[in-house]
Amino acid sequence: MADRYAVIGNPISHSKSPWIHAQFACATGQDMDYGRLEAPPGGFARAVDEFRAQGGRGANVTLPFKQDAFRYATKRTERAQAAEAVNTLRFDGAEVLGDNTDGVGLLRDLTVNAGRAVEGRRVLLMGAGGAAQGVVAPLLEAKPARLVIANRTAGKARALARRFPGAVGGGYEDVADAEFDILINATSAGLAGEAPPLATNAFARGAIAYEMVYGRDTPFLAMARDCKAETRDGMGMLVEQAAESFLVWRGLRPPTGPVLAALRGG
């Protein structure tokens, strides 16, 4: 009988994770069944309990339940502790391991797939919510020359930066005269058809603009193109964080190139 896994969120019908993990399982010879599980608001723990009782071995967790998953875990990795959010659960009997693979997914897509070094670069991270929280520590570990967190509510950016020595935070007005080599949009503005209130001079010569939203051409990406920056959406991050989750569950990392190429239509 195949080992059962699922992605848990609300809504969840749009998720590409089942297809991605099916490709990973086929490529590595793993006997897995991976589905979607929509939990109602306030019903995350009950939904996971039922999934475990039915033989579930692990789960990915997406919006809006990453903090619920953090609380549900009985043991957490260092990167989950740093993010204060969990997107990967592994069930080992009574123990529930909570991990966060978002940061490593972003870094692998930037440095391996896009061929962009973070070390020594000036990095701007826009947003201070759950998406941003999961990537601050990995970005700092990559040794940028500077990591600035900007948010419409400056206090939230400053509060997030205080958790991570080496980062600084503030409002967009605080970076009005600064240039960056890597600009990462971790806000939900793109889903609403909006761009972060960013000055066009923020894009240094040869900059790359990274949009965590995938599958759509957001105003941020359009703005970056107008400023002659390279652009990249979050599809690679999605695939790479999934591969890291697969490693947590199965002990081996699947090849990601063919899956990403297929999703991009290549």
N, C-alpha and C positions, 0 to 999 in steps of 0.2 A: 504494500500500500504506500502511495506517495506521501512524503512528508508535507504537511500543510503549513502554508504561510499566507499572509494577507497584507494589504495596505488598508489602514483605518483612517477615515476622515469624514468630513461632512461639508460640502458634497464630495462624492468620490467617483461618480460614474465617468468622469472625464479622464481619470488617471491612466497613464501609459505604463505604470509599474508592472501590471500583470504581463503585458507583452514583453517588456524588457527582461523580466526575470525568467520568462519562458525561453527566451533566446539564450540567456546565461546558462540555464539548466541544460538545454540541448547541447551547447558548446562544451560543457564540462562533464556531461554524462551523469548529472544529478537527477534523482527521482523526486521531483517536487511538484506540488500543486499550489498555485499562487492565485488568490482571488481578491475581490474588493469587499470591504465591510464598512457600511455606513452606520456610524453610531449616532444616536440622537444627542442633542445638546444635554449635557449633564449625565449622559449615559455611557461614558467611555469605559470606566472600570467594569461595569456590568457586561458590556460587549466583549471586552478582553477576557474576562472570567469565563464567559460562555464559549469563546473561541478556544481557549486553553482546555476546557472540559471536553471539547470535541476533538482534541488531539493536535491543536495548533502548536507549532514549534517556534514561531517567531512572527514578528510583524514590523512593517514600516508604519510610521505615524506621520500624518500630514495635518494641515490646518483643519480645525482649530485646536488640536489636542496635544501639541508637543509639551506643554506644561503639565497637562494631565498625565502624560506618559512619564515625565520626570518624577512626578510624585508616586506613580504606580510602581516604578522600579524599586527593587530591594537592594540592588547594587548598581553603581554607576561608574562609568569610565571617567578618566580625568577630563576628556574633552566634553563629555556630557555635563560634568560638574561646572566646567568653565562657562559653557553656554547656558546653563540652567534650563535646558530644554533637551528632549529626547526625540529622535526620529526613528530609532531602531530598537526593538525589544527582542531579546532572546530568552526563551523559556527553558530553564534547566531544573526540572522538578519544581520545588517550591521557590527556587531562586529565579528572579527576573532581572536580567542584565539590561541596563539602559545605556545606550550609546548615542552619539550624535555624529553622523557622517557628512553633514552638510559642508563643513569647512574643508575637509580633505577633498570632497567632490569639486568644490570651487577651485582649490589650488591645483589639483590635477588637470582640470580643464584649462586653466590659465597657463600653467607652466609646461604641461606635456602636449596637450592638444593644440593650444594656440601658440606655444613656443615663446611665451612671455615670462621673463624672469621678474620676480617680485623684489628680490634682494637689491637694495640700493635705490629703489624707485619710490617716488612720491605717490602715495595711495590715498584716495578719497573714498570712504564708504558712506553712502547715503542711506539714512534710515537708522532707527534705534529699536526696532521691534524684534520679534523672534527670528526673522531671516537674518538680520544683522548680527544678533547675539551669537549665532552658531558659527560665524566665520571670523570673528575678531581675533581669537587666540591663534588659529592657524595662520592668519595673515601676519601676525606679529612674529610667529616662529620662523616665517620666511624672511625676516630681517629687512623690512622696507626701510628706506631712509626716513620716512615719515608716514604715520597712519593717522588720518584725521577722520572723525565721525561727525557728519553733519545731519541735522534733522530740523524740520520746521519748528518743533518745540525744542529749543536749544537745551533746556534743562535735562531732557531725556538723553540727549547725546552726551552731555557732560557726565550724567550718572552712569551711563554705560562705559564711558572711557575710564572712569575712576576704578572700575573693576579690573582693568587691564593696564598695568604699568607699561608705559611706552606709547599709549594711544592718547590723543587729545580730542575733545569734543566741543561742539558749539552749534550755532545756527548757521544758515547759509550766508548771512551777512559777514560772518567771521572768516569766510574763505573767499570773499568777493574779489580779492586781489591776488589769490594764490593760483599756481599752476600745478597740475597733477599729471603723472604718467599713466596711472591706472585709475579709472573712475568706475565704481561699482554701485549700481542702483539696487538696493535691497528694500526699497519702498514698494508699496502697492499702487503707486501713482499710475503706472502703465496700464493697470487693469481698469482704471477709470478714465483712460484716454488723456492723462495729464503727464507733464514732465516735472521733475523736481525744479525748484526756483534757483537754477544754477546759472552763474554768469558764463558767457561763452568763452571768456578768456581762461576758464578753468582747464581747458583741454590743451595740454602742452603739445609741442610739435612731436608727432609720432605716437600720440597717446592711444590707448585702447579703452573703449567704453563697454562695460560689461553689464548687461541687463539680466537680472535673475529670472524675470518672467520669460517664458519660452513660448514659441509658436505664434508670436504676433510682433508686428513692427510697431514698437511703442514710440511715443513722442520723444523720449530720451534718446533712443537710437537715431531718430531722424535729426534731432539736434546735433548729436555727435557727428553724423555724416556731414552736416552743413559746416561743421568745424574741422573737417578733414581728418577725423579720428577713425581708427579701425573700430568696427563694432562686432559684438558677439552676444547672442542671447543665452539663456540658461539651459538650453537643451543638453549641452555637454556636462554641466553640473548635475543635472538630473540623472544622467547615465552613470557618471562617475560615483556619485553618492550611493547609487543603487549597487554598484559593483563592490563598494566598501561594505555595505550591509550584507551582501552575499558572502563576503569574506568572513564577517563576524559570525554568520550562521553556519557556513559550510567548510570554513577553513581553507579556502582557495579563492583567488581572485580571477574572475572570468575576463576574457578579452572584451574590450569596450569598443574598439574601432569599428568592427562590422555593424554593431548595433547603432552606434551614433550615425554612421554613414547611411544606414537604412532609414532612420528617423529623419534625416536631412534630405532624403531622396537622392542620395549619391550612389 
